[in-house]
Amino acid sequence: MSGRDPIMEKLYAEYYEQDRFSGITSSYWQEYASQTKVLKKGDDFIISGVSYGQILKRSLPAYIHNIVPGALNKYLMHKYRIDKKVKQRGFQVAYRQNRLFDYNCARQMLCVNSIFKNIGLEKSGMVAVIGDGYGFTASLIKLLYPQATVICVNLGKMLIVDVLYIKKVFPETRSMLINDKGDFNKCDQGSILFLEAEKYQLLYSQPVCLFVNIDSMQEMTEEVIKTYFDIMRSSTVESYFYSCNRVEKKLPDGTVIKFSDYPWDKRDAILIDEKCQWCQKFPLEQPPFWRYMDGPVQHRLIRLFRRNGNQ
């Protein structure tokens, strides 16, 4: 990344120069986030060893090596009838990020496609993406709804990755790192906001109409998951939550996080609740060409029962 970026500079100084973890960091991220390396050379940042998987830069050798997985990714999108616009915008995100279009792109596109098949999003609404991978989901939603304000929430050590890759997609869009509640009032409609998960309580009572979490909520502690649900239920507008996560996952400290144990409410209106068909296995370049995930994956879309009672 070229040119001094104040958001990147601040996150780097706070989380990499000091190399610290916050109190809300689960045993999973204490183990795996330490593998993420950020090297600063002048105004440039070089990121490697990202815990949620490496991405390949677009190149002829990478494309040739991934011909079979690439074909299977396209098969998945065709099988589950992805909307043409979602497909176009997803390819656009991958192109601007200079990454090879891979399975992680395809599954996030299919998840977003599933959300918008079931709900309509106000063009100028506010969307919070929690625990994004390389900022792909946030970027895709922003391309689909340019007037929406998108909030990207992640642990400070990982948020720097989201900032880098989202700014590849939207180099000219105004962005802001949220430091206090007053910052929400300072941002323009259609901005991209970045929020360290260490400050996630700043999301309380914000007009967020959609919360999205794909494949990362089970990497949180039970206490943090409960707080996120409290935050989501405090939204000042009608709000939806989409979650796509493993049925259960064991963290390095032995804690088992179960999808069914999230603090759902029987008053939530359920729009989707099923095994996520495109997330049960992923494509390989060699026979047998498919590998099952380490356990079944569930996805659920709900209209949240909110604390303020305005349902």
Secondary structure, DSSP 4 states (H G I P E B T S, - for coil): --S--HHHHHHHIIIIIS----TT--HHHHHHGGG-EEEEETTEEEEE--TT---PBP-HHHHHHTHHHHHHHHHHHHHTT--HHHHHHHHHHHHHTTB---HHHHHHHHHHHHHHHH-PPPTT-EEEEES-STTHHHHHHHHH-TTSEEEEEE-HHHHHHHHHHHHHH-SSS-EEE--STHHHHHSPTT-EEEEEGGGGGGGTT--EEEEEEES-GGGS-HHHHHHHHHHHHT-SS--EEEEEEESEEE-TTS-EEEGGGS---TTSEEEEEEE-GGGSEEE-SSTT-EEE-SS-EEEEEEEPPPTT---
